[in-house]
Amino acid sequence: MKLTSTKLAILFIVIFSTAGFCQQQGMTFDFYGGGARAEGMGYAFLAVSDDGTAGTWNPAGLYIHEKTMMTFSYGFFIPRGKFTFKEGQPITATYDHTGSISSLGFWNVITPLRVKGHHIVANISYNRNFDIYYEFAENIGGAWTGDEPNALFRKRGGVSSVDFALGARIYKELSFGISANIYTGKTVTEERRYFFRYGYKVDYGVPQLASYEQNIAILDSTTYSGFNTRIGFLYVADKIRAGLVLSTPFNLKVKSDSTIDRNSTEEGLETTTTVSGTEFATDIEYPYPKTAKIEIPLIVGLGLAYNINENWLASADLEYKRFSGLKIHTLESFSYNASSNLTEVFSDNVDVPNWSNVFQFRIGTEYLFNTKVGQVPVRAGFRKEVLPQGDIYSYEKVYKDEQADEFVNINDNEPANVAKINYLFHYNQNQITGFSFSIGSGIYWSQILLDFAYTYTAYSQDIYEYASDPRYKSGNEWKNHHINLTFTGYF
């Protein structure tokens, strides 16, 4: 199958976080709190925030706790979906991307304190904000490929945070809380490519037909780091609860290290040679690490909850993220002073994303059944999925010159030895949107609470090779599943 910009763009949008740090599958910038209870209610939890996960939702809700407690969750992320490639007529191909990843999703300890007679509750927690997982198989390289895919990709990882929070009542029904959040995370991308062609070599002055093969293995490790604070207010009346949460802006630092291992053979024997202008090399490269800072905007969340009766709770959240005008800064230079302190100088990336502001609406409900074996909650929730990115209406493709450490524009007939690819994407205002539907349940005893939640998420993106030309419209479609199990114990 012929290589085109469209096919490669779709691959690297969802697979690679290169120097341009383009959108990745799973990189939704949804810094949700933890717990199966909140997930079962569609994450409409800003005004509820009265269980062991309060520190990651609205820390003002911590004040309610009178006993030391511990909570932990384990999650299973099961991504599903497909990528449909269209290269005019009649060439159309569909590829499934699928997999699974499981990890510790949440852990915390809450303990009440007395400070000069005031009741203050402290919390320390670990929270998995979101998972990233992607697999792909593709034919690339134009005339170099056969009938089977010659490129295999796998990416997995996620972004998490460690949160330190305090909450206390400040006036009658009004409470206040604050948390310090340290973000960390890692994704690992494995890429393998195989190239083959026949070429002529000169043996004793006579041209001889020979077969050439090249295997390229790339291991890319990307790390994430950052810090911000979350400030929360919670008003609790007889039946109504109202919450306000402000998450301060911060820079999410992204650093990518790569190892490129190329092995080439001529008639089955290791070689380094050039065939028809294409280098077949045998070597290992360590490209210079790429570092950037992504601006994460102010996030404002408003929540409202209402107790319909003693056992029935309904809630709704509205969250706003100001992504319009967001910038990506790339590392330009760094130096050490006499005290060995590092100074980094970042510049604005020339390709500032044309991202849009995000408004997300979430609703949820919970009903508690009192049974002989314990209290059994039943939950359901819905939320609108909105990403800052839009559809891609056009883009520029560049290749990485590892030796010169710079990018150059070339045509679609790239040589086999090209290892790194970057794209300058142009987004329109048709935001990526979708929905999530959640259900949940569990069982409660006096000292132990068990919760379960399941979420189905669907969203899609259109990708055009030439300024919204419908003959070249490709697209990604995601239909992901998530399962969350949470344990809470009182001491």
TAJO-V559279 format. One record per helix or strand of 3 or more residues. SS is the DSSP state (alpha for helix, beta for strand). FROM is the first residue (numbers start at 0). LEN is the number of residues. If there is no record, write none. Layout:
SS_FROM_LEN / SS_FROM_LEN
This chain:
alpha_4_11 / alpha_35_5 / alpha_53_4 / alpha_58_6 / beta_68_10 / beta_80_7 / beta_90_6 / beta_100_15 / beta_117_21 / alpha_141_3 / beta_150_21 / beta_173_30 / beta_205_31 / beta_239_8 / beta_249_17 / beta_272_3 / beta_277_3 / beta_282_3 / beta_289_7 / beta_298_11 / beta_311_10 / beta_327_9 / beta_341_7 / beta_357_14 / beta_373_28 / beta_405_4 / beta_420_24 / beta_447_17 / alpha_469_3 / beta_472_18
